[in-house]
């Protein structure tokens, strides 16, 4: 280990974390060439490919490495929160039709496609410009949406030529789709506000209806990761890199392979921003159809945050590549990287729980810059494998339980639904308490689920 491995957790969470290989993986991350500070784990950490999910590592330019496993297969999996100008108006029989129409408007499930298909030069522009291309050329979404998106939905340095033909083919037709696994679109209600001034700036109030969108780069991003894990695995010996786990395949940031991966990863991240952007547009169209045009006009984007990216940033006087895998940027008030709208209060952060529990809206705190390269957790984090969850409950039974609790559920697969059972995840209240106590982020509001469309 070149640096320490540090975990943000309490005793209960740490006991759950010890149930898989995530701590061993964190130690392995600490061996990467060029890593600085420490290999970090958020309280939602669990075992992943090479890096643990919930892992953070910063490597120094030019000769520190970049590792595709430190970003993951779902490049820029992330979440986007919309706030509706509604409170009790969603009751009285309007909730179920709304969730049902969302399920019709947003294709869910493995391999599902939409009518939005981008190929050739149009796909190139999407990969370079992200959702800005959808706004400017297709009238999808608004400039305000771009302003309220991390990095305006466009990571610099994206190069379509670094994305394989196979990745492009897999991504064609997937803009505006949920996908599968833990992806979802959830209708929620703000059931508690902890920080009134910040909530007001974010445009949130108690009782308000929100929609949280969780998806990523779909097949395109998965293929980008597959391609570059293979390429870097073949290049390790050439750079004299010795690894404890081949899943940590990497290359120096200044190398041909490192630069090509960063260019392809940025393109995939821009694709993911565009995917969530198109989904948000469809949510607004559904709001207009079911709840009225005035409600749709008043539906505002709070923010969109990435979970799985590697970004070049300045920390503690160094230029570093911050790998955030299942972790969210959480810059504090005053940061120039935060939209001017939020600069006085800190960057919005969203921490989804599970279908039957709460999600949280947080705001970045100065402690994150001091302790975690401006990073906090990204969710509750799995404590049980998908297979283990299916052994515990069937999808049909889980659906009945959720609906008995008043949560409307739409999911194309009972198997997929069972894999995402609430008990398969850690306690989101504990996870949020840890990051708040560590001053990585502070609580702003808690959201309770009303209905969910699962991938």
Secondary structure as GFF3:
##gff-version 3
##sequence-region A 1 455
A	DSSP	beta_strand	4	7	.	.	.	ID=ss1
A	DSSP	alpha_helix	11	17	.	.	.	ID=ss2
A	DSSP	alpha_helix	22	29	.	.	.	ID=ss3
A	DSSP	beta_strand	35	46	.	.	.	ID=ss4
A	DSSP	beta_strand	53	60	.	.	.	ID=ss5
A	DSSP	beta_strand	65	67	.	.	.	ID=ss6
A	DSSP	three_ten_helix	68	70	.	.	.	ID=ss7
A	DSSP	beta_strand	78	83	.	.	.	ID=ss8
A	DSSP	three_ten_helix	88	90	.	.	.	ID=ss9
A	DSSP	alpha_helix	94	105	.	.	.	ID=ss10
A	DSSP	alpha_helix	120	129	.	.	.	ID=ss11
A	DSSP	alpha_helix	131	138	.	.	.	ID=ss12
A	DSSP	alpha_helix	143	147	.	.	.	ID=ss13
A	DSSP	three_ten_helix	150	153	.	.	.	ID=ss14
A	DSSP	three_ten_helix	160	162	.	.	.	ID=ss15
A	DSSP	alpha_helix	165	171	.	.	.	ID=ss16
A	DSSP	beta_strand	184	193	.	.	.	ID=ss17
A	DSSP	alpha_helix	196	202	.	.	.	ID=ss18
A	DSSP	beta_strand	209	215	.	.	.	ID=ss19
A	DSSP	alpha_helix	218	235	.	.	.	ID=ss20
A	DSSP	three_ten_helix	237	239	.	.	.	ID=ss21
A	DSSP	three_ten_helix	246	248	.	.	.	ID=ss22
A	DSSP	beta_strand	250	252	.	.	.	ID=ss23
A	DSSP	alpha_helix	256	291	.	.	.	ID=ss24
A	DSSP	alpha_helix	293	297	.	.	.	ID=ss25
A	DSSP	beta_strand	300	306	.	.	.	ID=ss26
A	DSSP	beta_strand	309	315	.	.	.	ID=ss27
A	DSSP	beta_strand	318	325	.	.	.	ID=ss28
A	DSSP	beta_strand	327	329	.	.	.	ID=ss29
A	DSSP	three_ten_helix	340	342	.	.	.	ID=ss30
A	DSSP	beta_strand	348	351	.	.	.	ID=ss31
A	DSSP	beta_strand	358	364	.	.	.	ID=ss32
A	DSSP	alpha_helix	366	371	.	.	.	ID=ss33
A	DSSP	beta_strand	375	377	.	.	.	ID=ss34
A	DSSP	alpha_helix	386	392	.	.	.	ID=ss35
A	DSSP	alpha_helix	395	404	.	.	.	ID=ss36
A	DSSP	beta_strand	408	411	.	.	.	ID=ss37
A	DSSP	alpha_helix	414	419	.	.	.	ID=ss38
A	DSSP	three_ten_helix	422	424	.	.	.	ID=ss39
A	DSSP	alpha_helix	428	437	.	.	.	ID=ss40
A	DSSP	beta_strand	441	454	.	.	.	ID=ss41
###
